[in-house]
Amino acid sequence: MTTLSASTPELQLVELTDDLQSMAETVAAVVRSQSPAERVAAVADGPEEYDEPLWRTLAVDLGVTGVLVPEEYGGLGMGWAEARVVLAELGRGLACVPFLSSCVVAVSVVLESNDAAAAAAILPGVAEGSSIVAVALGDDRLLPALGSSAVAARTGADGGWQLSGVQPFVVDGIAADRILLLGRTDNGAHGWFLVEAGAGGLTRTTMEVVDPTRPQATLTLDGVTARLIGDLGTCDDLVAPALDALVVGTGCEMAEASRHLLDLTIVYATTRYQFGQPIGSFQALQHRLADLAIMIDTSVSAVEYAIASAVHHPERLREAASIAGFVCTEAFYQAALETIQVHGGIGFTWEHQAHRYYRRALASRALLGTPAVHRERLMQSLSL
């Protein structure tokens, strides 16, 4: 656990360089042109598991699917500073692509395992976008402390591993061609296991979810052949780095989506007239939007701290991720709620995009664990 003291080095923030700004503008332009609100609705409410044309553009034309993959495995060899700008623009537009699960969380799990053979087998496909890897991390039973997987892992007659059990809440679990699951051995040890989507004994069922822009699946495993990634360990030790990656990645999405909602709401408040004047001139509404702006600025600061920790101060990442876990979640939820309320009647309609952000806010809160979970993680990381 990390304890900050007078000897802790001064925080070095990540500067938004011209290259990062250019990267953000490029991704933003692609999302605006290929994934407008109408396209998001069509994918989310239709039979497609994700937006394949947008995914191909991100992978083939921009190459950002390999942003966190080292160059030796066919990636760009960049880091969290670059991943942040991609996540932010995808989150702003609620883009229906598996970037967070496959290109951020799965890559983090594989790299953290220090399993070179597994990295060589998995990461090149992720980098080029030809392989989508889901990570089963949405089950509250896996969260610290005292986490435990419901998936049993046992060695077969050939010395390999077989998994049995039920694992719900797997983001992009249907679209993925490979899945990383946490399995529990007979002696209580845990490990990350790689399962091929077409493996015998594996059944994938689409779940009815609040946020269809981020689909989830329930996996039923009956003696499914699996490959151990890295070494066995405790559930908490194995989940923690993956959870940090998920929380920081989702925080990047939520902070930018919150700013987008504030911009939408301000524009509406200055153009919607009541009693002969714009509703934004009413003091009560000004106070609400001012409070929301402060909350959103705080969430942006939390993300900046998390990215700075990931890039320059890895010893602080657990603490920074925990802060982002509750600050960004609460800010995004409040931003989505205020957007609906300030927009009034139109904000409540199915046609307006506000409800999709509200549903994403609810789903993100459930996926990451409640703010209380992350406050407890923060206290633990500070040894309090």
Secondary structure, 3 states (H helix, E strand, C coil): CCCCCCCCCCCCCCCCCHHHHHHHHHHHHHHHHHCCHHHHHHHHHCCCCCCHHHHHHHHHHHCHHHCCCCHHHCCCCCCHHHHHHHHHHHHHCCCCCCHHHHHHHHHHHHHHHCCHHHHHHHHHHHHHCCCCEEECCCCHHHCCCCCCCCCEEEECCCCCEEEEEEEEEEECCCCCCEEEEEEECCCCCEEEEEEECCCCCEEEEECCCCCCCCCEEEEEEEEEEEEEEEEEECHHHHHHHHHHHHHHHHHHHHHHHHHHHHHHHHHHHHHCEECCEEHHHCHHHHHHHHHHHHHHHHHHHHHHHHHHHHHHCHHHHHHHHHHHHHHHHHHHHHHHHHHHHHHCCHHHCCCCCHHHHHHHHHHHHHHHCCHHHHHHHHHHHCCC
